[in-house]
Amino acid sequence: MTAHAPRRATPSGRLLLNAATGLVLLFLVAPILVVFPLSLSSGELLVLPPPGWSLRWYEDFFTSRRWLSATWNSFVVGGWTMALATTLGTLAAIGIHLGRFRGKAALVAVLSLPIVTPVIVTAIALYFALALVGLGSTLTGLVLAHTVLATPYVLLTVLASLQTFDATLLRAAASLGAGPATAFRRVMLPMIAPGVATGAIFAFATSFDELVVALFVAGPQQFTLPRQMFAGLREFLSPTIAAAAVLLIALSAILLALSEFARARARARGIG
Amino acid sequence: MAQQGDAPLVVFEGVRKSYDGRTDAVQALDFAVARGEFVTLLGPSGSGKTTTLMMLAGFEDPTAGRIVLDGRPINDVPAHRRGIGVVFQNYALLPHMTVAGNLSFPLEMRGVARAEREKRVAEALDMVRLGHLADRRPAQLSGGQQQRVALARALVFRPALVLMDEPLGALDKQLRERMQLEIRRIHRMLGVTVVYVTHDQGEALTMSDRVAVFDHGRIRQFAPPAEVYDEPADAFVASFIGENNALPGRIVARDDAWCSMALADGTTLRARCAPGLAPGDAAVLALRPERVLVGPEAWADNALEAELLETVYFGDHTRLRLRVGGHDEFVARLGFRDGLARPRPGDRIRLAWSAACCRALAPEPAE
C-alpha cells in the first residue's frame, strides 16, 4: 500500500517518499519474512538459503503429539481468556463510563497497569500468587494469568467505543419500556459491538502469543504454542519451529483481518 | 379525554431536587396537570424546568416530595414501567434500527403481536406523514424528519402522558413553526396530555393551554398564556415573557386593585396593582410596548409627552425608544398609518395607555 501523496508533491519528491516508505516497511517486515523460507527448507538445519524446498516440517508439526497438544492448549487457554477478559473488561468499561463517581481516570490507570508493568514482573508475581492458591501448573491458573494481561485491552477498546455512545439512548430505551437488561442487549451492545469484538480479538491474541507468563506458570502439561517453540529452540532446534512460526503469523493475520472486518461493518451500519 | 373523571393526571407535591445536597435545582414544587392538557414549562436555562421533566420521566429521583401519576405515587416506579412517552431534545432515535424498528421497539417491549405491531407502526408513521420512510435509518433522515419519527415513537404505544424536552430546539425557524402546528394538531387529535419544556416564550404562548414560568427552581406563575402575558404575577415573569417596559417608581396611593405610582421624575401614573404592595413601597410598572398609543390624538387615563431618542424600522412597525420618567429605555411601537409623518429623534411625542394595560409589581430583589 502506498502512502497518501501530498497534493503538491513534485515527481521526484513523491519518488523519495515512496522509496523511504518502502524501506521502512521492509525494515519492519523483513525479519518476519525470514521464517517463510526457513519453514519450507528440505534440510535439517535452520540455515539460509535452504538447501531445497519441502513441506516436511509442516508435516512434522501436524503429526507430532507435542506440537498438536501445544496448539490445542493455546486454543483452549486463548478461548477461555477471551471469554473471561471480554466479559470483565466490557462490564468494567460500562461501569466506568456510566457511573457517577470521582477518580475514574485513576481507576482506568490502575486497571491498565498490566499493560505497562514489565511482563516479567507480572509473571513472577502471578507465579507466586497462583502457587499460593494451589493453581500453579494448571490450565486454570494459566487462563487466569492471561486474563490479567488481556482484560486491560478489552477495557480500553470498549471505553473508546463508549465515547461515541450517547447515554441518552438508554433513557430513550427506558422511556419506551425496556428494562436495564433489555436496554443493554438491544441498544447498548449492538452499538459498542465493534469495540467489544476488537477487544475480544486482542484478548485472544494476547493469550495466544504470550510466552513469559507461560514460562513461569505453565507446567509441561500446559505447554502452549509459544512455550513449545521456546522449548524447541533450546532442546531440539528444527525447522518445525519455523513452520509453527508461519502458522502463528497466519493466525495473527486472520485475527487482524477479522477486527478490520468488524470495524468496516460497523462503519457501513453507521455506528462506531 | 376525561373518561377517568376529573382527577388530575399528574400531581407534584412538595417535590424538591438537590444534586449536591446544598443548593436546590428545584425547590418545593406543587402543581397539577389535568387530563388532556398541554402544559409548557418555560424558563431560562438552569431554572429547573428540565430537572422537573426528568423527575416526571423517572430519570432523576426527587430529593423530597411525591409525584403522582393517574392517582398512583410513582417515586419508586422505574422509568421503564411508567409508560410515559418522551421526546428528547436530540431525538435519541436508535441509530442501528430502521424508522419502523424504532417505532416497533416500544410495542415489542409491551408484547404486542407482530401483525398488530406492523399495523400500529404504519398508522403512527402516517400520522406524521412519514409512511414512505419506514425502512430508512435515522442517519438518512433530515432533522425535521427525525423529529417527527421521535414524536411518532413517543406516541405509538398510546401513552396517556407525553413529555417533550425542547423538541424543536435544533430546527430552523420555519421548520420549527411548522412542527409547532403539527404537534398541536396531533395533541388535539389524540387528546393526549403533554408536558412540554422550552426556553422559547413564543412557542410556549402559541402551543400551551397553560404555561408554568420557572426561575431558580421555582414556578413564578402557572396560568393560561394570555394571563401570563397580560397579567404577569411578578416583575420576572413580565420581563421574561415578551417585550416589556419596566419603569421603577414608588406606590403613592392604592385603592383595591388599582394604584397611583410616581416615577423618578415625579410623573404619576395609574396602574393595576399586584397584591401585597402598599403606599410607600418601591414598585416596577410593567407595560407592553404594543399597548402604548402613539400620536397627537392618543388619549387614555395615562397620557404624557416624551422625547424620542431612537427609531428602528421593522417593516410592519417602527420601534421607538423614548425617555419616560427619567428612564431611557422606554419602548413603544408605531404601526403603519397612512399619511403620517415619520417621527424623528429629538421630537416630543404624545404617548397614552390605559391603566388596565399596565401593572405595578414588586421589584425583583437584586442578585
Interface residues (C-beta under 8 A of the other chain):
Chain A: D166 T168 L169 R171 A172 A173 A174 S175 L176 G177 A178 G179 P180 T182 A183 R186 V187 P190 M191 R269 G270 I271
Chain B: A57 G58 F59 P78 A79 H80 R81 G83 I84 G85 V86 F88 N90 A92 L93 L94 P95 H96 F105 P106 M109 R110 R137 A139 R153 A154 F157
